Amino acid sequence: FDMLYISQVEVEDSPTESSASQCPLCDNASDDTECLDIMETNVALLSNDDRLSLLKVMLSESFTCSATLSDSQCLRFFDKQVATYTSTERLDMLASACSQGQLEPSTRPDDEMAQSVEA
């Protein structure tokens, strides 16, 4: 088991294996740390609705929101979960979403959740 763990660490630390290279937003980033900052800034610029949609997809294997929670409660729950992730975990998760074009804002002009409109 120790050898398996060590090889995983080597892969994560290897710049040639960086998941950030999948993300076009990081084309001009000097390293993974800068790339993570760029991607997290893009996520912060998303509307609450877009961010909730993104987090639902990114966290779907680990977490789901109860139907009894409002969208804003669900978003707070997901934000708290992401805050517990290491920077490497966030980098991998966001780079994967970025490579699929999920860090781009939608074309919707308004943020329904900000207006407290529930679907």
C-alpha positions as CSV (number, residue, x, y, z in Angstrom):
1,F,0.0,0.0,0.0
2,D,2.8,2.4,0.7
3,M,4.2,2.0,-2.8
4,L,0.8,2.7,-4.3
5,Y,0.4,5.8,-2.2
6,I,3.8,7.1,-3.2
7,S,3.2,6.6,-6.9
8,Q,-0.1,8.5,-6.6
9,V,1.7,11.5,-5.0
10,E,4.3,11.5,-7.7
11,V,1.7,11.6,-10.4
12,E,-0.2,14.5,-8.7
13,D,3.0,16.5,-8.3
14,S,4.3,15.9,-11.8
15,P,3.8,19.0,-14.0
16,T,3.5,16.8,-17.1
17,E,0.4,15.1,-15.6
18,S,-1.3,18.4,-14.7
19,S,-5.1,18.5,-15.2
20,A,-4.8,22.2,-15.6
21,S,-3.4,21.7,-19.1
22,Q,-6.9,20.6,-20.1
23,C,-8.3,24.0,-19.3
24,P,-8.1,26.7,-22.0
25,L,-8.5,29.4,-19.3
26,C,-5.1,28.4,-18.0
27,D,-3.2,28.6,-21.3
28,N,-1.2,31.6,-20.0
29,A,-0.9,30.5,-16.4
30,S,2.6,30.0,-15.2
31,D,1.7,27.1,-12.9
32,D,-1.1,25.2,-11.3
33,T,-1.6,27.7,-8.5
34,E,-2.2,30.5,-10.9
35,C,-4.5,28.3,-13.0
36,L,-6.5,27.5,-9.9
37,D,-6.8,31.2,-9.1
38,I,-8.0,31.9,-12.6
39,M,-10.6,29.1,-12.5
40,E,-11.9,30.0,-9.0
41,T,-12.2,33.7,-10.1
42,N,-14.3,32.5,-13.1
43,V,-16.5,30.4,-10.8
44,A,-17.0,33.5,-8.5
45,L,-18.1,35.5,-11.4
46,L,-20.9,33.0,-12.3
47,S,-24.4,33.8,-11.3
48,N,-25.7,31.8,-8.4
49,D,-27.9,29.8,-10.8
50,D,-24.9,28.9,-13.0
51,R,-22.7,28.2,-10.0
52,L,-25.3,25.9,-8.5
53,S,-25.6,24.0,-11.8
54,L,-21.9,23.7,-12.0
55,L,-21.5,22.4,-8.4
56,K,-24.3,19.9,-8.8
57,V,-22.5,18.4,-11.8
58,M,-19.0,18.6,-10.2
59,L,-20.1,17.1,-6.9
60,S,-22.7,14.7,-8.2
61,E,-20.6,11.6,-7.4
62,S,-20.1,12.7,-3.8
63,F,-23.0,14.9,-2.8
64,T,-26.6,15.7,-3.7
65,C,-29.0,18.2,-2.2
66,S,-32.2,17.1,-0.6
67,A,-35.4,18.2,-2.5
68,T,-36.4,19.9,0.8
69,L,-33.6,22.5,0.5
70,S,-34.0,25.7,-1.4
71,D,-31.5,26.4,-4.2
72,S,-29.7,29.0,-2.0
73,Q,-29.4,26.5,0.8
74,C,-28.2,23.9,-1.6
75,L,-25.6,26.3,-3.0
76,R,-24.3,27.1,0.5
77,F,-24.1,23.4,1.3
78,F,-22.0,22.8,-1.9
79,D,-19.8,25.8,-1.2
80,K,-19.0,24.4,2.2
81,Q,-18.1,21.0,0.7
82,V,-15.8,22.5,-1.8
83,A,-14.1,24.6,0.9
84,T,-13.0,21.3,2.5
85,Y,-11.2,20.1,-0.6
86,T,-7.4,20.5,-1.0
87,S,-6.1,22.8,-3.7
88,T,-5.1,19.8,-5.8
89,E,-8.6,18.3,-5.5
90,R,-10.1,21.7,-6.5
91,L,-7.7,22.1,-9.3
92,D,-8.6,18.7,-10.7
93,M,-12.3,19.2,-10.3
94,L,-12.3,22.7,-11.9
95,A,-9.9,21.7,-14.7
96,S,-12.2,18.9,-15.7
97,A,-15.2,21.2,-15.6
98,C,-13.2,23.9,-17.5
99,S,-12.2,21.4,-20.2
100,Q,-15.9,20.7,-20.8
101,G,-16.7,24.4,-21.0
102,Q,-18.6,24.5,-17.8
103,L,-16.8,27.5,-16.3
104,E,-18.3,29.9,-18.8
105,P,-21.3,32.0,-17.7
106,S,-24.7,31.3,-19.3
107,T,-26.3,33.7,-21.6
108,R,-29.2,34.3,-19.2
109,P,-29.4,38.0,-18.4
110,D,-30.7,37.7,-14.9
111,D,-29.9,35.6,-11.8
112,E,-33.2,34.0,-10.8
113,M,-31.9,33.0,-7.4
114,A,-30.9,36.5,-6.5
115,Q,-34.5,37.5,-7.1
116,S,-35.6,34.6,-4.9
117,V,-37.6,33.0,-7.7
118,E,-37.9,29.2,-7.3
119,A,-38.6,27.0,-10.3
